[in-house]
Amino acid sequence: MDPERERIRADLRGVIDCEVLCDDLSLQMYSTDASIFEIKPLAVVRPRRAQEVIACVRYANENKIPVHARGAGSGLAGESLGSGIVIDFAHALRRVVEYGEQTVRVQPGVVLAQLNRQLAEINQIFGPDPANRAIATMGGVLSVDASGSHWLLHGSARDHVESLQVILANGDLVQFGAEPVEEALQGDSNKTRICAGLVDILQRNKALIEKHRPATAVNCAGYQLDGVLENGMLDVSKLLVGSEGTLGLITEAKLRVSPRVKHRGLVLLFFEKLDLAAKAALEIPALGASACDLLDRRVMAIARETDRRYFNLMPTEAEAMLLVEMPGDSTSEVQDRLNQTVDRIRRRRRWAFHAIVTTSPEEVGMYWELARRIAPILYRLKGTTRPLPYLEDLAVPPQKLPEFLTTVQNVLKKHHVTASLFAHAGQGQLHIRPLLNLADSEDVARMQRVASELYDEAFAIKGTISGQNGDGYSRTPYLERQYGPLYAVFQEIKRLFDPVGILNPDKKIVVTPHPLESLIRPLPSFTPSENGETQPVRRGVRDEELTLAWSPEEMGAAVRACNGCARCRTSGADARMCPIFRFEPKEEASPRAKANLLRGVLTGQIAPEEMATEPFRKIVDLCVHCHQCRIECPATVDIPKIVTEVKAQYYETNGLSFSDSVLAKIDRWAAWGHFFRPLANWAIRNRGARWLMEKIFGIAQGRKLPLFARRSFLRLAQRRRLSRPTRRSGRKVFYFVDMYANLFDPQLAESLVSILEHNGVAVYVHLAQMPSGMPAIALGAIPPAQKLAQQNLRLLAEAVRQGYEIVATEPSAVMCLKHEYRQLLGSEEADLVANGTTEACHYIWGLHQSGELNLDFRPLHVSVGYHTPCHIRALYQESAGVRLLKLVPGLQLRLIEKGCSGMAGAFGLSKKNFRSSLRAGWDMISSLRDPQIQIGSSECSACKMQMEQGTAKSTVHPLKLLAASYGLGPGLDQLVARAPHELTIS
């Protein structure tokens, strides 16, 4: 750590109690956001109270150190980046302080989507809806004056502010809201000085302000001076909204909320030409639309390719689509408005050639999901070119949109640039993403030329370079061109509020001109060597140093795929990532942090040796290998693979702690435990022995554990002659048992065998098979995991060649066979086994789909709460276990969609993670406690342990219930009666 950072940390720790981070890893994580920029700060502060922010700002002001407010870090223009002290408001200042009748008071770290979920309980909403609302904090929403698709109905954030609590550049905590000018000018405080100076500036420059105001519906470029001084009232909060933390830091906001729309519906209108869609968009607001968004051909094509739900919806001949929402007090009113829209645009104007109308809440949500995820979905494009968020926030007068779209296309063609286009057409706002390579200096120059030319075209028709996403580093250099002499007024306002210039410098007002190239995020780059192979250009990780079966180029591509969009910071109910971040919302817990750190290694900003250090290990240990980020990331970045490689690097140098080593080799310990079954089961039930186990092995003494079965399933299989290859023709499966079904629950394995044999499927159980090795993989013990994988693959690959289908009952085992072994070894055998493996419930559901499943089920009168394991979600789009349970007569199924169980395999066994595991899975546990649910059900043995940890109800594998319905295994009464005990599961 350099002396300046060391001094700042020591100084700040003397005046504040919260976290002060100055280490290289923390600064690397906070040096980027969702923009194309990277700027390393001097320090990161995570305040818990406004008083700590005050102390930090006063210290910065005295020492002339810049201060940068940060929320989710989802800005597209680098608004929260800087070389000074970053204040992370999203970590702890995230409380809804007060609900009023039509207002709400919030701290800046409150996430917009969370706020609206809480407001929905009282039928209210904070209307502005930026596309990133699932992760955007209210501080960020206010700092850029965010709006979104529903601007036609709700306007922007500026329209909903009652008052703001703000910390000024000198550390004063003040309140700003609408007040008579006479009252605002009373006294001699710093606040009064600012108000008096602001009134003077606004009065002197009234004509200039009016002359240079853009003629657009939306605008957040520069400082917004409209309505600040009006009718004898001064409202400084209107100036602060959209100022990007350059005039003051918001610590609390009182906001106006609105009643929720009672009913809504959508119409999708498809056009053969882009300009026809733009013309239609001019007429739609007058029909009562609450939203009108335009998607171009490229966006629709990617949507069709990446999500099968949209494949048949969007005609391939469409060049553009309008997504139009209509609100109403009743479904019939909404339907009438939608029909009128179709009649006007398709039948009378004959602009659209196809229309889809819906009032179904599910379909409305699905279509809006497409609009919200447009920009991130673009990052699924392969290759070195990426959709760059640099000139993506243009706005023009709505009536000028059709001709401006033609201008955009001409400029792009002129510079040989391909781009995607999405627009909030109703308000004339454009999101243009040129597809370019940031590592190519010519592409960077081309991007700047396109931006400059398009900005000039926008200025010519009184447009603006920023409609809702802020100026940041992307657009601040162009503000003087947009506003001319009014820019000097902005400079005067900045000096009035921030005389020393510490508040987020170089945003809104250029202090030190920076060449764009010096700010761009460095990327792992590779170049062909003389023999044609790719080699890293920068120092970093060499091919021979990698543990997994991938090259430095492939690892670099994985890291480059993460654009920092922050979607992995979500806490929404429609996603599961990231279970650890959800209860511990620190930047290092987010999946993108891991990609950011590895990118730092590959670009030489972090020494490769850092991967073998304890601080690096602690960060990657926050990944529990659930794979939810991999499947939910809009860019499908394989964070688990990145984390596994880093953990493996640590393992190669340091090995594992004794407790982690126990968990990594849990299959061996379990085998010994089964050998000494009476003693082991006594120890599991005994509190004193459990205390000793925690002290020695690190296994949480409060964790309910399974008891060892009397006989292993492999031994039972040998007795039943299942270990002999079948000579029968027809369907045959190789059952990969894994540890849990073998040693702890052979009844599960017997249920599977009984079901398969009942349906004419032959079962083969090879006695030499080994456990899957998932605990070792998750902990980074890759060499022993590779040995296990090689042993298993030899058996499994040969079975596949002989016509067997591989079936496993444990989801993590299926994940190993289908995904992890490929990454461990990258062999043909791994590919062969991956393609030939199916989870047991999915295999049986396949029998049903092909008409081969016997449906002679007996009724089971029981209410079942079903939880989908994370690895099932990662492997398949839907759970076959749910589908099978729906076939059972009399069975009442309740889906518990409350995210990850929190167990995460070996993660929840350890003493150090026990409480975190329960916190991560608490919503699921609470739902299972519903008295209307009699038993739980899940395919995953780890999830079963967690489900029984917090309830007195047994959790039963779907196959056991299916077997009971067939009359093949223990009856329902027995399954329900097997409740968990104090220290053991059922």
N, C-alpha and C positions, 0 to 999 in steps of 0.2 A: 504494500500500500504506500503510495507516495506521501510525502510530508504534508502537503496541503490537505489531502483527504483525511489524514490522521488528525491534523489540527482541527478540522471542521467537526469530525466525529467527537473528539474530546470536548470541544466547546459546546456543541449541542447537547451532549449528555450531561453537561453541567446545568442546563436550563430547562430541559424537557425530560420526561420519564419514558416516553414512547420509544419505539424502535428507530435507531439511526443506522442505516446500512451504507457502508463505504467500500465493501469488498468487491473484487473484480466480478464475481459471479452475479451478485445483486445488480451491479451497475449495468452489466451486459443485458440482463432481463428487462431493465427499465430504459434501455437506450433506443428501443424501437416501439412502434405502435402498428396500426394497420396501413400506414403510409409507406412510401418508398425510401424513407429516410432513416438514418441512424446517427444519434448524437449521444455520446457518453456523458452522463451527469457526474457531478462531484460527489453527490450523496443522495440518499433516498430517506425520507422521513415518513413514518406511518402514524399520524396523530390519532389519539383516541378522544380528544376533547378540543374544543375551539381554542382554549387557553394555550395549548401546545402549538397550534398554528400561529397564534399571536406571537409567542416567544420566538418561534422559528423565523417569522417575517421580520421581527425587530432585529434579530441577530443578522439576518441577510442584509437588511437596510444599513445597519451600522458598518458592515464589512463589505458592502457593495457587491454582494454575490447574487446572481439571478435566482429567482424562485419560479417554479413551474408547477401549476396545479395539474393533477392527473386523476382521471376516473378509471374507466375500464381500459383505457389505452386502445380504444377502437377508432380513433380519429384517422381520417384519410389524408390529411394534409400536414401531419406532424405538429398539430396544435399543442400537444402536451410534452413535446420533446425539448430538451435544452441542456446546456452545459453547466447549469448551476445545481440548485437543490430541488429535487423533485418531491413534491408533497403528494402522497398517495391517499386521496380522500375515500377511495373505494374500500379500503381494508376494514376500517372500524366506524367511520362516520356514516352509518347507513340505517339510521333509525327514522321511522315515521313518528314525528314528535306529537302531532295533534291532528285529529279529524274534526272539521267544523261542518256546518250544514252545507255550505257550498265551497268550502276551502279545505286545504290540507297543508300542514307544515312539515317539511322534510329536511333531512340533512343531505349534503351533496352526494354521498355515496349510495343513496337508495337507488336501486335499479328500476327503471321505468316500468318494465313488465311486471315486476313484483308489486310495485305501487298499484298498478291497475288491477292486478289480481285481488288485492285487498280492497280496493275501491269497488270492485264488482260486487262485493258482499253487501254494499249499501246502494247498489245500482248506479254508481257514478264512474266517471272516467276522466283521466287527464288526456285530452284529445290528440295533441301532436304525436305522430307515430312514425318516427324514423325507422328505416329498415332494420337497424341494429338494436331495436328497443329491448330485445331479450337480454342484452348485456349492457346497454348504455346506461350510465348513471345520470341522475337528475342534474348534477353539477355540469356534466358534459352537455346534456340537452340544453341547459340554459346558456352555457358558454358559447355555443355556436348558433343559438336561436333555431333549434331543430324544428322541422315541420314533418313532411312525409306525404304519403299517398293521400291522406284525408285532409289536406290543407283546405280543400273546397268547403269542408264542413267545420273544421276546427281552427284553421289558421296556424300560426307558428307559436312557439313557446312564449314569445314576447307578449302575445295576446292574453296570456293566462297568469301573468305575474301580479300578485297583490303587493308584495314587499320582499326585500332581500336583506338578510343580515350579512354584512361584508366586512372583511378585514382589509384596511387600506395599506398603502405601501409603507407607512410608518408604524404599522402594528395596531392602529386604532380599530376597535370593533364598533361599527355603526350600523344603523338601520336606514334603508332607503325605500321610499314608496311615494305615492302621489301625495303632495302637500302644497298648500298655498305658498306662493313665492315669498310672501312677507314672513311667514313662519320659518321657512327654510333658511332665511338670511339672518335670523336672530342669533345672537351670541358671537363668540370669537373662537370657536373650536376649529379643528382641522376640517371637519365636515362642513361647517359654515363657509370656511374659506373656499372649499371646492365648489359648493353650491353657488356662491357669489361669482366665482370665476366662470363657472359653466353658464350661468344666466347671461353674463356679459358676452361670452363667446357666441352663444346662440343668437342673441339679439343683434350683435354686430354683423353676423354673417347670414342673416335670415335669407336674403335674396340669393346668395351664393349656394346655400343649402338647397333651396328650391330649384335652382337652375341645374344642378348636377345630380339631382335625384334620379335614379334609374326608373324607367317606365314599366318596370316588371311587377308581377304580383308578389314575388318573393325576392328577398335580398338580404344577405348577411355579410357582404363585402364591406370592409372598413368599419367605421362606427356608425350605428344607426341613430340618427338625430331626430327623426320624425317623432312627434308626440312627446318628446322629452320636456319641452316648454310649450304649454298650450292652455289658452283660456285662463291665464293667471295661476296655473298649477305647474309645479315642477316635479317630474317623476324620473329621478336618476336611475331607478331600476330598469327603465326602458333602454337606457344607454349601456348599462352593465350587461344586460342580456345580449349575447352575441359578441362580447368584447374579448372572449378567449382568455380570461384571466390576466389581461394586460392593464386593467384599471383597479382591480381589487379581487380578493378571493372570497367566493361565496361559501358561507358556513351554514346557512339555513335559508330556506325559501318558503314563503307563504304563497300558495298557488290556488287559482280558481279551478274548480272541477265542474264537469257538465254531466247531465243525465245521460245514461247509455241509450243508444239507439234501440228501439224495441224490436224492430225486424229489419233485415237487410237481404238483398239478393244481388246476384252478379249476372252480367251478360258479357260474354267474350265475343268480340267482333273481329273477323279476319278479313284482311285486305290484300289485294294483289300488288298494291304499290304503297310505299311508305308515305308519300304525300297525301294520298287519299285518307289514310288513318289520321294524319295531322289535321286535315280539313274537318273530318268528323269530330275530332276532339274539340274544335272551336264551338260546336253546337251543343255538345253534351252537357256542359255545366248548366245551361239554361233549362234543361229538362229535369233538374233537381238532383243531379248526381252528387254523391259524397266523395267520390274518387274517380279518376280517369287516368290510367297508366298505359303507356305505349311500350311494346316489346318488339324488337326487330327480328329478322329472320335468324340471325346467328344465335340469339338468346333462345329462341324457340327450338332450334336444332339441338342445342346442348341439353335443353330440358328433356327433349324426347330421348336423347341418347343416355342420359343419366338417371332417369326416373320413368319406369314403365307406365306409371299412372298417366303420364302425359303423351304416351306414344301414339295412341289412336285419337286423341282429342284434337291435336293441332294439325290441320292440313299441311302437307309438305309444300304445297304451292303458295302458301301464304308468305308475303314479304313483311307483313306487320300484323300485330294484334293489339286491340284495345281491350283493357280490362276495366269495366265500368261497374261501379257499385251504386245501388239505389237504396236509400233508407226509407222507412215508413212506419206508421203506427200499427199496421196490420200486414199480414202476408198478402192479402188481396191488393192492398195499395201498392206494395212493392212490385207485385206481379204486373200490375197495370203500368207502372212506370217503366219496367223492363220491356214490356211489349211495345210501349210507345217509342222507346229508344230504337228497338229493332225495326219498327215500322218506318221511323224517320231515316235511319242511316242505311238500312239494307233495301227496303222496298221502295221508298220514295226517292231518296238520293241515289240509290244503287251504287253506293261506294263500297260497302262490305259485301262479300260473296257468300259468307257463312256466319252463323251466329249460334252460340250455345247459351241458354238461359237456365239459371238455377236459383232456387231459394232454399235449398237444402243446406243447413248449417255445416254439415260435414264437407260438402263439395265447395261451399264458399271458403271454408278454411283451407282446403287443399289448393284452390286457385291462388289464394293470397299467400300461401307458403311459397309458391313459385315466384311471385313478385318480390317477396322479402329476401329470398335467397339467390336472386339473380347474380349479383356481383360475386359472392363466394363460389357459386356453381361454376363460373367462368374459370376458376383456378383449377378445375379438373382437366383442363386442356393440357395435353402432354407436350413436352419439348421445352426449349429454353425461353420461348416467348411467353409473356404473361400479360394479362389485362391490367394496365397500370393506372392507378388512381391519381392522376395528376391534373387533368383538365376536365374532371368528371362532374362539375357542379355548375355549369353554365345555366343562366336563365335569360329568357328574352320575353318581350311582351307577348302574351299568349296568341294574339292575332297575327304575330309575325312568325309563329312557329313553322308553318308549312314551308315558307320560303327559306327560313334559316336552316331547316333540315337539308334542303337542296344544297345550300352553301356548305354545310358540314361535309356532305358526301363529296362535293367537288374539291374541297381542301384536302380531304383524306386521299382522294385519288391523285391529286397533284403531288403529294409527298410519298405516294406508294405505301400508305399505311392502312392496315386492316383494323377495324374497331368494332366493338359491340355498342349497341345503343339502346338505352332504356330511358324513358321520360315520364315525369309526372306531367302529362300533356295538358291537363286541365289548367295548370298554373304556369305552363311554358318553361318547365325546368328539365334540363337534359343531363343525363349521366352517360358520358362518352368514355369508353375504356379502350385506348389503342393497344393492340397486341404487339409488344416490342420486348426486346431483350435488354434488361438493365445492365448486364455485364458488357454490352456492346456500346462503346462510346458514340458510334455513329447513330445508333438507335436513340440514345439519350439526346443527342443533338437534334435528331429528327422530331422527337417528342416536343422539344422546346420550340422548334419552328412551327409545328402544327398548332401548339397552344397559342403562340404569339399571334399567328394569323387569324385563328378563330376568335381570340379575344378582341382583336381589332374589328372584326366583322360584327361581333356582339355590341361593342361600344358604338358602332355606327348606327345601330337601331335602338340605342338607349337600353341595352341589356346589361347584365352584370356577370362577373366571373364566378360569383359564389351565391348560390341560392339557399343552401341550408347546411353545408358541411364545413363552413369556416374557411379562413384564409391560410393559417399556418405558414409553413415554409413554402408551400406550393404556390400560393397566390398573392402573398404579401408583396413580392417584388413588382407586381403588375398594378397595384392599387393606385399609384400616382398616375398611371396612364388612364385608368378608368375615371378618376375624380378630378384630375387637373389641379386647379388652385384650391379645391376643397381639401386636398390632402394636407395642406399646411394647417388647416383647421384641426384635422385629426391629430397632427403633431402637437398642436397647442393643447388640445385636450389631454393627450398622453402626458405632457409635462406637468399639467395641472394636477393630475391624479398621482403621478409617479415621478417626482422631480429627479430622483437618483437613477431611475430607469431599471429597477430590479425585477419588475413584474413581467415575466414571460417576454423578454426582449426579442426583437425580430419577428414578432407576430403583429399584424396590423401596421406597425411602423418599422421600417428598416433602420436598424441601428448600425450594424456591420454587414455590408454586402458580402454574401457567400456565393462562390461559384457553385452551381447545382451539383456538379460532380463531386465536390468535397463533402456533400451532405448525404449522398445516396448510400443506402445500405450495402455493404460489401457482400458479395455472394460467392459461394464455393464455385470455382471455375476450373475447367479441365481443358487440356490441349493435347492433340495427338503427338505421340513421341515418334522417333524415327521408325520404329517397327509397327507403327499404326495403332498401338495401344494407347489408352488414355492415361495421363498422369496428372496429379494435382499440380496446379500452377504455384499455389502458395504452400508454405509449410503447414503441416497438419498430420493427418493419419495416413500411413502408408498401407498398401494392400496387404502386405504380410503381417501387419499388426492387427488386422480386423479378425474378430472371432466368428462372426456370423458369415453365412455364404453370400456375401455381396462385395462389390468393388467400391473403392473410394468414390468413383463416379456415381454409382447407384445411391450411395449414402448422401452424397452432395445433392443429388436430385431430390431425395426425400426431404432434405432440409430446405431446399429452395422452394419446394411446393408449399411450405407454410408461409403465408403472406401476412400473418399476424392479425387476422381479422377479429380475433377475440371471441369468436362464436363458442369456443371451448370454455368460456367463462359463464356460460348460461346456467340458470337455475330453473328454467322453465319445465313444466310438467310434460311437454312434448318431446323432451330429450332426456338422456341419462348421463351424458358426460357432464362434468367429471365428478364421480361420487365423492372424491376427497376435496376437491375445490368447493363443492356445495356447502360443506360444513366448515371449511377452513379457507375462506376466500382471500388467499394470498397469491401474489403473482407467481411465486415458485410452484404453487400447487396446480396451476393451469397447465394443460398439455403443451401450449405453445412455448412455455418457458423452456421445456426440454429441447425443443427444436432450436430455440434461440441460442441456448448454450452450446449445442453441438455445432451450430453454424459459426459461433465464435471460435471454436477449436479449429474448424476447417478453414477459416479465413485468417488464422494466425493471431487473432485478438486474445485468445486464451491459450495458454500452453497446453499441449496434449497431456502433459503430466498431471494437470489439474483433474482429469477424469479419475485419477486414482486417489484423490483426496477425500477426506471425510465430508467437507461441505458439499462437494459435488454429489457424493453418494446420498447425502440426506435429501437433496432435491429430487434426484431420480427415484428415491424410495417412496416419494409421494405418488408415484404411479403404481397402481395395484394390478395392472395387467388385465383389466376387464375388457379392453378392446372397444369400449363404447366411443371413444374419441375417433378411433380409426374409421368406424362406419358412419359416424355422424358429422365428422369434419367435412365441410363443403368441398374442400380440396382433397379429401381422403388421404391426408398425411398419416403415415404409419408411425405414430408416436410410440406404440409399444415396441416396435422393432428398434427404433432409435434408443429407447431407454434400455432395452436388453443389451444392446451393444455397449452402452456406457457402463452398465452394471458389470458386464463381462470384463471390460477393461480394468475396473476396480478389483474384481475377483482375481484376475491374473497377477496383480501386484500385491494385493493384501489378503486374499482369501476372504473368508467370512468369519464373523464373530461366532462364538460357540453356539449361541441360541439360534442364529440364522443357519448355521451348519446343520443343526438338528432338524430344522424345518426343511432345508434343502434335501436332506437324506431321510425324510420322514417315512418313506416306504421301507427303508432298512430297519428303522426303529420299530415300525409297526410290525414287521415280520418277526422281530425278536419279541415284541409284546405278545403277539399271537402264540409264539412258542411257549411263553410263560403266562398263558392266558389267565389262570386263576389269580396269580399274583398281580398281573397288570390290571385286571378288572377291579380287584380290591383297591388298588392304588387310585384308580380313576374315581371310585366312589368315596374315598376317604379324604376328609378335609385336610388332615395333617399331611398326608402323602401328597396331596395337590399343592399345598404350600411349599413342600420340598421340591416338587417338580417345577414350580415357578422359579424358585431360587436357583436351581441347577440348570434347567433346560430353557427357562424363559417362556414356558407355556402358561398362559393366564390361568390362575387358580379358579377364577369365577366362570371360565368358559365351560359350558356343558359339552361333554365329549361322548363319542359313541363307545359302546362296550364291544370287546372282541367277540366274534361269533365262536361257537363251539368248534365248528369245522370250517375251513376255508372253502370257497366255492371251487377252486381248482381241484381240491381233494374230492369234493362231491362229484365234480365233472368226471374225474377219473373213474370213480365208482360206477357212474351211470354210463360209462363208455362214450362220453361226449368227446373225449380226447382222441378218438379215432376218426380220420377223414372219412366222410360219407362216400358211399358208392352210388347213392341214389341219384336219379336224374331230377331235374327241376330246380327250384330255388334252393340255394344253400348259403349260409352265412358263417363267417368266422367271427366269433364273439370275442371282442377285446374287452377284458373284464375290468382292468385297472384295480387300484388298491382298495377302494371303499367297498365295492360290491364283493370283492374277493374275501377280505378279512373281517369286515364289520357287518355287512348286510347281504349274505349269500341268498337270502330270500328274494331280494330284488333280481338277482341274476336268474334264480329259478323261475321267477314270474316271467321274465323275458323268454326263457327257453320254453316254458309251458305254452305261452301265447304263440310263439313261432311254430312249435310242433302242432299245436291245435289248428294252425292254418297251413299245414303241409310244408313247412320250411324246415330243412335239415340244419342242425346246428353243430359246429365244430369248435372246440375249445382247445387250443394248443397249450400244453402244460409249461412250455418254456418261455411263454410270453412274460414280459416285465412290466412294471408300472409305467405310466406315460412319461413321468419326469417333469410334469408341469411345475411343482414347487421349486425344483432346481432352476428351471428356466426363468421363472418369475423373480428369483433372487439373484440371477446372473451367474450361477454356477454352471456355465455352458459346457466345459469339457466332460464332466460326468453325465450331463444331460445328453450330450452327443453320443456317448457310449451306449446309453439306454436306447436312444433313437436307432442307432445302427443295429442293435440286437433285435429290436422289435421290427424294424423295416425288413430285415432278412426273412423273418417268418411271414410277415404280412404281405410283402411283395410276391412271394412264392404262392401264397394263398390266392391272391388276386389273379395271378397267371393261371391258376387251376380253376378259375371260374367262381371263386367265393366273393361274396360281398361282405365287406367288413362292417360290423355293427358294434357300437359301444353305448353303454347306458350313462356314462359320466360325460357331461358336456365339455369339461376341461380336457378329457382324454380325446374327444372328437376334435377339439381345437388343436391339440398337439398333432394328431394324425393328418388333419386337413391343412393346417397353417404353419405351426411352429417347426415341425420336422423339415419342411421345405426351407425354412430360413436357417435352420441349424446346419443342414447338410447340402441342400441344393442339388440333390442327386436325382437320377431318373427313377430310382426306387421310391424316393419321397414323393415325386409327382404321381407315380403309379398308385401308391397307397392313398394319397390325398384324394385322387379322383374316384377311388373305389370305396371310400369310407362314408358312412351315414350314421347319424344319431338314431338310436333305437326307435323312438317315437316317430321320427320322420320315415324310417323304413316301414314301419307298420302302417302309417298313413298312406304310404305309397302302395301298399297292398290294397288298401281300401279304394284308392283312386283307380286301380287297375281291375277292380271287381273281384279281388282274390281274398278279401277279408271276410271271415265268418261274422255275421251280425247276430249270433244267438246270445245276445247279452241279457242278463237278468237285471231287474231294477235294483238300483242302489239309492235308497232314500237318505241322502246326506247332503249337507251344504258344504261346499269346498271352496276355500280361498286359494286361488292359484297365483303363483309368482313366477314370472319368466326369468330364468337365469341370464346373466349378461352374455355368457358365451353362446347361448342359444340365439340371442338377438344378433350377435356378431356373425354367426354362421348362417342363419336363415332369416328371412324377412318376417316369418310368422312361426309361432310355436305349434308343432304338430301335437304336442301333449294336450293343449287346449282343445284342438279339433277332435282328438280321440275321446276326451272326457265328455264332449258334447254328444257323442254317440251313445253314451250310457243312459238308459231310461231312468228317470227319477232323480238323477244327480243334478243338483242346483249349483251352477258354477258362478263364482264371483271372482272377477279378475282384479288383482291387486297391482295396479300400475303406479307404483310409488318409487320407481327407480331401483338402484342397486340395493341388494340386501346388506351390503357393507362387509360381508364376510371375506370375499375376495380370496378364497382358498386359504393358503397358509397365513395371509395377512392378519386375519382376525383371531388366529390361535395365539399369537404372540402377546406377551404381557404389555409390551410397549405400545401396541396398536389396539388393545382390547377396547378402550373407551372410544377411540376414534372409529373403530368398526361399528360399535353400537350407535354412535351419532350418525354415521353415514346411512345406517339401515333403519333408523328410528321410525320414519314415516311408514315403512313397510310393516314393521313390527306392530305399530299402533293400529294399522288397518286390520291386521290379522286378529287383533283382540276383539273385534266386533263380535258381540254375543250371537249374532245370527250365523256366523261361520263356525262350523263344528270342527273341521280339520283343515290343515293347510296342504298344499301340494306343490311340488317343484321337481324338476329332473335333477337338480344339482345337490350333491350331498353337503357341500359347504353352505348353500342357501338353507338347506334343511336345518343345519346346526344353528344358524342365526334365527330362523323362524321359531325354533323351539326354545331359543335362549330367552326370549322375552314373553313367552306365552306358556300356558299349561296344556296346549293342544298338540297333538301329534301332527307331523307333516309326512305325507305319504307320496311316494313316486307315482306319477300317473299310471305306470305299467302295473303297479300293485292293485290299483283300483280297477284297471281293465281286467286283470286276472281274476279279481274277486267277482267281477260282473260275469265273467265266463264260468265261474264256479271252479277255478283251477287252483286257487291259492287260499290263504287265510280269508275268512269271511270279513264282512264290513265291521261287525261288532268287535272282532279282534283288532283290526286296524285302528279303529277309533279309541279303543281302550288302552292302547300302548302309549300312554302319555309320557312326556319327559319328566325327569325327576330333578332334584336339586342340582346335581352335578353331571347328569347324564341325559342324553337324548333318547328318544324311543327307538 
